[in-house]
Amino acid sequence: TKLKMCIIYSMAFAISDAADTSDYERFSKFLISKRLSATQKEDVVSVITMNWDDVLERTIARQCTEYNQKLSKNQQKVFPDLCFYDYDYKKRENHIPSTHIKAKGNKNIKILKMHGSLPWLECPKCGRILTDYESEIAYEEFGGATCPYCRESGNENAPLLRSLIITPTFLKSLDNLNVKNIWHNAFIDVSEADHITFIGYSFPDADFEMRCLLKKAVKDTADITVVLTKSNDPDYYRNNLRDLGCDTETIDKMMGNLSLPAYRYSSFFGEDRVQYRYNGFGHYLEELGV
């Protein structure tokens, strides 16, 4: 619990401390553009993330709002979709639960937060997950916030809300029904995907559950692209070691000790199946024409 609270405090502070979100702005525009170009029934793109921060969904929510405000009342709108029935923390009247977005004739952009999120709070009694696209409400657990829906039902002893953050250990608790629904949606999306892009993901051994999902779901014909930075490029280290005069045997030994992401991807998907991009997220967006 203390580890979780430290994570929440540190990340909420870092996000509020003038974090550079320019790449997220461009990526969000790309996602919205792709979704708007498809029909309402299609799910042409989804984002599956193990990150807890809310920069992406907050950016998408803001851009969706800006787009929707330009439309007339009866025109088809677009909203971020968390793939479970979410309740608005501040009980805004215009909030549409994620599971109702398409049912109301709107378009959705799936954001699947596999390990929970900073803008989520869970009620241990009613099981509701309260969300907010404007702030990292997980820190409200510090102040003893109680469930507004339980209070509204006349419960004087409304339970304390708790953050929904799944910590980075080999023994993860994924028993929450809403989290299970997210994982099920992720499985379906991966199993139907023709193109899968991993962005900034090192493929750690601790994500055992994610590895199992990918092993079962990824199609043999799916294209796989991995976007990382130069510091993850094996050739970058090999060339530096050669410049230092190291022989081939020494280089191979040192490269094995580095345990770079490329080795984990290649051992999992196969040597020739993965295409690597080592120029970072921003450069990859340029390749996409964003």
Secondary structure as GFF3:
##gff-version 3
##sequence-region A 1 290
A	DSSP	alpha_helix	2	16	.	.	.	ID=ss1
A	DSSP	alpha_helix	22	36	.	.	.	ID=ss2
A	DSSP	beta_strand	46	49	.	.	.	ID=ss3
A	DSSP	alpha_helix	55	68	.	.	.	ID=ss4
A	DSSP	beta_strand	78	81	.	.	.	ID=ss5
A	DSSP	beta_strand	87	88	.	.	.	ID=ss6
A	DSSP	three_ten_helix	98	100	.	.	.	ID=ss7
A	DSSP	beta_strand	107	113	.	.	.	ID=ss8
A	DSSP	beta_strand	116	122	.	.	.	ID=ss9
A	DSSP	beta_strand	129	131	.	.	.	ID=ss10
A	DSSP	three_ten_helix	137	143	.	.	.	ID=ss11
A	DSSP	alpha_helix	148	152	.	.	.	ID=ss12
A	DSSP	beta_strand	162	165	.	.	.	ID=ss13
A	DSSP	alpha_helix	177	192	.	.	.	ID=ss14
A	DSSP	beta_strand	195	199	.	.	.	ID=ss15
A	DSSP	alpha_helix	208	217	.	.	.	ID=ss16
A	DSSP	beta_strand	223	227	.	.	.	ID=ss17
A	DSSP	three_ten_helix	230	232	.	.	.	ID=ss18
A	DSSP	alpha_helix	234	243	.	.	.	ID=ss19
A	DSSP	alpha_helix	248	258	.	.	.	ID=ss20
A	DSSP	alpha_helix	261	269	.	.	.	ID=ss21
A	DSSP	beta_strand	274	277	.	.	.	ID=ss22
A	DSSP	alpha_helix	280	287	.	.	.	ID=ss23
###
